[in-house]
Amino acid sequence: MDFSFSEEQLAIRAAIDKICARFDAAYWLKKDTEGGFPEDFHRAFARDGWLGIAMPEACGGAGLGITEAAIMLQAISASGAGMSGASAVHMNIWGVNPVVVFGTDEQKRRWLPPLIEGRDRACFCVTEPDTGLDTTKLKTRAVKEGDGYRVSGRKIWISTAQVTNKMLLLARTTPIEEVKKPTQGLSLFYTDMDRKFVEAREIPKMGRKAVDSNQVFIDGLKVPATDRIGEEGKGFEYILHGLNPERILIAAEAVGLGRAALKRAAEYAKERIVFNRPIGRNQAIQHPLAQRWIELEAADLLVYKAAWLYDNGKPCGAEANAAKYLAGEAGFKACETAVMSHGGMGYAKEYHVERYFRESLIPRIVPVSPQLILCYIAERVLGLPKSY
């Protein structure tokens, strides 16, 4: 059993660290204060080909796995870019996974190269305001019209909708009362985000101001049949294929964020002198930081176990969900401890840990709540009856 990364994987991390070094803490503090998508950061990753890390080589991608993608996104987050930096690029990896897995060769050639090159950006339009995680009850409709569909509905918490020109869209093509199972009758599309028919209203939020979140209103959007992924009515099945990679990558980012916070806290504890001694000499500071390191390491092991299972075609639902749960909690606690270790200065923006703390709530909440993950493990792993 070998827990070490390969030379290629270590080279990936070193290359990502080199890019991130050009975008320091002051850059991300400014983005957090003023907002605005990190165009130059995104462009740097596109220029070096990293946006296609997990896309097929035939379409210009690197053809690597979710393990390598996790290494990349964790390095971004750990650099101090946090969820702002990771969220600026991770849609390319997990969000379009259904295209990579279920798209036709023609669709891949048409859609993937512009994403890899950074000419296109896509948002993930699934969640709705009235349905939450009960995806089978979504109300966005795609009605057949001519050689395509006419789509209307609402989506919420859609990241990057202010700056994207493409959307991965899940809509109901057959009314729920006309199908045998609620999971049937949903279709998946990858199509143009035509602003004449799509309005994105940004949601002011606690953190990650550099990457917008939105409520999206779709009114009569024309979608050609050639923009449908796979068979009509099987969109729910296709979207599920991207959920495990999403959980794994969010977990990797949470660990990276926790490590960024822990690094700052340890540095501060060595430099801050109170009563003629560094506060880091006090066990009341040492022990919580040491506990956080242990928790982050445990979460990290589960992240890469889940990634290895996925890349090797093995069942990984329990591990992917557990990694997201454990990493979300470990990252949050690390960021909280970093703030407390700074004392009053932890509340000051110039020390950056308050920003990490606000961002640490993201991987706890999304893409699924910790409570639903516990329900999943209880039912699917322990065999307990469904509770909802």
C-alpha positions in Angstrom: 0.0 0.0 0.0 1.7 3.2 -1.2 0.4 6.6 0.1 2.9 8.7 -1.8 2.2 10.8 -4.9 3.9 9.9 -8.1 6.6 12.2 -9.6 4.0 13.5 -12.2 1.5 14.3 -9.4 4.2 16.1 -7.4 5.1 18.1 -10.6 1.5 19.1 -11.0 1.4 20.5 -7.4 4.6 22.3 -8.0 3.4 23.9 -11.2 0.1 25.0 -9.6 2.0 26.5 -6.6 4.1 28.5 -9.1 1.1 30.0 -10.7 -0.6 30.7 -7.4 2.5 32.5 -6.1 1.7 35.3 -8.6 -1.6 35.9 -6.8 -0.8 36.7 -3.2 -2.9 37.4 -0.2 -3.2 41.0 -1.1 -4.7 40.1 -4.4 -7.4 37.9 -2.8 -8.1 40.4 -0.1 -8.8 43.0 -2.8 -11.1 40.6 -4.6 -12.9 39.8 -1.4 -13.4 43.5 -0.8 -14.3 44.8 -4.3 -15.6 41.7 -6.0 -15.2 41.0 -9.7 -14.3 37.6 -11.2 -10.5 36.9 -11.1 -10.1 37.1 -14.8 -6.3 37.1 -14.8 -6.1 34.2 -12.4 -8.5 32.1 -14.6 -6.5 33.2 -17.7 -3.3 32.0 -16.2 -4.7 28.5 -15.7 -6.2 28.5 -19.2 -2.9 29.6 -20.7 -1.0 26.7 -19.2 -3.7 24.1 -20.1 -4.8 23.3 -16.5 -8.5 23.9 -17.2 -8.6 20.6 -19.1 -6.8 18.5 -16.5 -9.5 15.9 -16.4 -10.7 16.2 -20.0 -9.8 13.9 -22.9 -6.5 14.4 -24.7 -8.3 14.1 -28.1 -10.1 17.4 -27.2 -7.0 19.2 -26.0 -7.2 18.1 -22.3 -4.6 16.4 -20.2 -6.6 13.2 -19.8 -5.8 12.8 -16.1 -8.0 11.7 -13.3 -10.0 13.2 -10.4 -6.9 12.5 -8.2 -4.8 14.9 -10.2 -7.7 17.4 -10.3 -8.0 17.2 -6.5 -4.2 17.8 -6.2 -4.6 20.9 -8.3 -7.7 22.4 -6.6 -6.3 21.6 -3.1 -3.0 23.4 -4.1 -5.0 26.4 -5.3 -7.0 26.6 -2.1 -4.0 26.0 0.2 -2.1 28.8 -1.5 -4.4 31.3 0.2 -6.7 31.7 -2.8 -9.2 29.6 -0.8 -12.6 28.9 -2.2 -12.5 32.1 -4.3 -9.6 30.7 -6.4 -10.8 27.1 -6.5 -14.3 28.1 -7.5 -13.0 30.2 -10.4 -11.7 27.0 -12.1 -13.4 23.9 -10.7 -16.6 24.0 -12.8 -14.4 22.9 -15.7 -13.6 19.7 -13.9 -16.7 18.3 -12.2 -19.4 20.4 -13.8 -18.9 19.3 -17.3 -18.2 15.7 -16.4 -21.5 14.5 -17.9 -20.3 15.9 -21.2 -17.0 14.0 -20.9 -18.7 10.7 -20.0 -22.0 10.8 -22.0 -21.4 13.4 -24.8 -21.0 12.2 -28.3 -17.6 12.6 -30.0 -19.1 15.5 -32.0 -20.3 17.2 -28.9 -17.0 16.8 -27.1 -15.1 18.3 -30.1 -17.5 21.2 -30.2 -17.8 22.0 -26.5 -14.6 21.0 -24.7 -11.8 22.8 -26.5 -13.3 26.3 -25.9 -13.6 25.4 -22.2 -10.1 24.2 -22.0 -8.7 27.3 -23.7 -10.8 29.6 -21.5 -12.8 31.0 -24.4 -16.0 29.5 -23.0 -17.2 29.4 -19.4 -20.0 27.3 -18.1 -22.4 27.4 -15.1 -24.2 24.4 -13.5 -27.9 25.1 -13.6 -29.7 22.4 -11.5 -30.8 23.7 -8.1 -34.1 25.5 -7.8 -35.6 27.8 -5.2 -38.6 25.6 -4.4 -37.0 22.1 -4.5 -33.6 22.3 -2.9 -31.9 18.9 -3.0 -35.1 17.1 -4.1 -34.0 17.3 -7.7 -36.7 15.0 -9.0 -39.3 17.8 -8.2 -37.6 20.5 -10.2 -40.1 22.6 -12.2 -38.0 24.0 -15.1 -39.6 22.6 -18.2 -38.1 21.9 -21.6 -41.0 21.5 -24.1 -40.3 20.1 -27.6 -40.6 22.7 -30.3 -39.5 22.1 -33.9 -36.0 20.8 -34.0 -35.4 21.5 -30.3 -36.9 22.6 -27.1 -38.2 25.8 -25.4 -37.1 26.1 -21.8 -38.6 28.1 -19.0 -38.0 28.0 -15.2 -35.9 29.3 -12.3 -32.6 28.2 -10.8 -30.8 29.3 -7.7 -27.3 29.4 -6.2 -25.8 29.3 -9.7 -22.1 30.2 -9.5 -20.4 32.3 -12.2 -23.7 33.0 -14.0 -22.6 36.6 -14.4 -19.6 35.8 -16.5 -20.5 32.6 -18.3 -21.7 32.0 -21.9 -22.6 28.4 -21.5 -24.9 26.5 -19.1 -25.3 22.8 -18.1 -29.0 22.7 -17.6 -31.3 20.1 -16.1 -34.9 20.4 -17.1 -38.0 18.2 -17.0 -39.1 17.0 -20.5 -41.8 14.7 -19.3 -44.2 15.8 -16.5 -43.6 13.9 -13.3 -47.1 12.6 -13.2 -46.5 10.8 -16.6 -43.4 8.8 -15.6 -43.1 5.6 -13.6 -40.4 6.9 -11.3 -39.7 10.5 -10.3 -36.1 10.2 -11.6 -37.3 9.7 -15.1 -38.3 12.4 -17.5 -35.5 14.8 -16.7 -33.1 15.8 -19.6 -29.7 17.3 -19.5 -28.5 20.1 -21.9 -25.3 22.0 -22.5 -26.2 25.1 -24.3 -25.7 28.8 -24.9 -26.7 31.2 -22.1 -28.6 33.6 -24.3 -29.1 36.7 -22.2 -32.2 37.7 -24.3 -33.9 34.8 -22.6 -31.8 34.3 -19.4 -31.4 36.7 -16.6 -28.9 36.2 -13.7 -29.5 38.2 -10.6 -26.5 38.1 -8.2 -27.1 37.1 -4.6 -25.2 39.2 -2.0 -23.5 36.7 0.3 -21.2 36.3 3.2 -18.0 35.3 1.4 -16.3 34.4 -1.9 -17.3 37.8 -3.4 -15.0 37.2 -6.4 -17.1 34.4 -7.6 -20.7 35.4 -8.1 -23.8 33.3 -7.0 -27.1 33.9 -8.6 -30.7 33.3 -9.1 -31.3 32.6 -12.8 -34.6 33.2 -14.6 -35.1 31.3 -17.9 -38.0 32.5 -20.1 -38.5 30.8 -23.4 -34.9 29.8 -24.1 -34.5 28.0 -27.4 -32.3 24.9 -27.1 -31.5 22.8 -30.2 -31.8 19.0 -29.9 -28.1 18.7 -30.7 -27.4 20.4 -27.3 -29.1 17.5 -25.4 -26.7 15.2 -23.7 -27.5 11.5 -24.1 -31.1 10.2 -24.3 -34.1 12.3 -23.5 -35.4 11.6 -20.0 -32.2 10.2 -18.6 -30.7 13.5 -17.4 -31.0 12.6 -13.7 -28.9 9.5 -14.3 -26.2 11.5 -16.1 -26.1 14.3 -13.5 -25.5 11.7 -10.8 -22.2 10.7 -12.5 -20.8 14.1 -11.7 -21.8 14.2 -8.0 -19.1 12.0 -6.6 -16.3 13.9 -8.3 -17.9 17.1 -7.1 -17.8 15.9 -3.5 -14.2 14.7 -3.8 -13.0 18.0 -5.2 -14.9 20.2 -2.8 -13.4 18.1 0.0 -9.9 18.6 -1.4 -10.5 22.4 -1.5 -11.8 22.3 2.1 -8.6 20.6 3.3 -6.5 23.1 1.3 -8.3 26.0 2.9 -7.9 24.6 6.4 -4.1 24.2 5.7 -3.9 27.8 4.6 -5.5 29.0 7.8 -3.4 26.6 10.0 -0.2 27.9 8.4 -1.1 31.5 9.2 -2.1 30.6 12.7 1.2 28.8 13.4 3.2 31.7 12.0 1.3 34.2 14.1 1.7 32.1 17.2 5.5 32.1 16.7 5.7 35.8 16.2 3.1 37.2 18.6 4.8 38.0 22.0 2.7 38.4 25.1 4.2 38.4 28.6 7.7 38.3 27.1 7.1 35.0 25.3 5.6 33.8 22.0 2.0 32.7 22.4 2.9 29.5 20.5 4.7 28.3 23.6 1.4 28.0 25.4 -0.4 24.7 25.2 -3.7 26.4 25.0 -2.6 27.6 21.6 -0.5 24.6 20.6 -3.0 21.8 21.3 -6.0 23.1 19.3 -3.6 23.8 16.3 -2.2 20.3 16.6 -5.7 18.8 16.7 -6.7 20.7 13.6 -3.6 19.3 11.8 -4.5 15.8 12.7 -8.1 16.3 11.5 -7.0 17.7 8.2 -4.6 14.8 7.6 -7.4 12.3 8.3 -9.8 14.1 5.9 -7.0 14.2 3.3 -6.5 10.5 3.4 -10.2 9.9 2.8 -10.2 12.5 -0.1 -7.6 10.6 -2.0 -9.0 7.2 -1.2 -12.3 8.3 -2.7 -10.4 9.9 -5.7 -8.5 6.6 -6.3 -11.7 4.6 -6.2 -13.4 6.9 -8.7 -10.4 6.9 -11.1 -10.2 3.1 -10.9 -13.9 2.6 -11.7 -14.9 1.3 -8.3 -17.9 2.3 -6.2 -17.1 5.4 -4.2 -20.4 6.9 -3.1 -19.8 6.3 0.6 -16.2 7.5 0.5 -16.9 10.6 -1.6 -19.7 11.7 0.7 -17.7 10.8 3.8 -14.7 12.8 2.5 -16.8 15.8 1.9 -18.3 15.6 5.4 -15.0 15.1 7.2 -13.1 17.7 5.1 -15.9 20.2 5.5 -15.8 19.9 9.3 -12.0 19.7 9.5 -11.6 22.8 7.3 -14.2 24.8 9.2 -12.6 23.9 12.6 -9.1 24.8 11.3 -10.3 28.2 10.1 -12.2 28.8 13.4 -9.1 27.9 15.4 -7.0 30.2 13.3 -9.2 33.1 14.0 -9.2 32.4 17.8 -5.4 31.9 17.8 -5.1 35.4 16.4 -7.2 36.8 19.2 -8.7 40.2 18.3 -6.5 40.4 15.2 -8.3 37.4 13.9 -11.3 39.6 13.3 -9.2 42.0 11.2 -9.2 41.6 7.4 -5.5 42.3 7.1 -4.7 39.0 8.7 -6.8 37.1 6.2 -8.0 34.3 8.5 -11.5 35.9 8.9 -11.9 35.6 5.1 -10.9 31.9 5.3 -13.4 31.4 8.2 -16.2 32.9 6.1 -15.3 30.8 3.1 -15.0 27.6 5.2 -18.8 27.5 5.5 -19.1 26.9 1.7 -17.8 23.3 1.7 -19.8 22.5 4.8 -23.0 23.6 3.1 -22.5 22.6 -0.5 -23.2 20.6 -2.6 -25.1 18.7 0.1 -25.6 19.4 3.8 -23.7 17.4 6.4 -27.0 16.1 7.7 -28.0 14.6 4.3 -24.6 13.0 4.1 -25.2 11.3 7.5 -28.5 10.1 6.2 -26.8 8.7 3.1 -24.2 6.8 5.2 -26.9 5.6 7.6 -29.1 4.2 4.8 -26.6 3.1 2.2 -23.8 1.8 4.4 -25.4 0.8 7.6 -28.7 -0.4 6.1 -30.9 1.8 8.3 -34.4 2.8 7.1 -34.9 6.0 5.2 -35.7 8.9 7.6 -37.2 11.4 5.2 
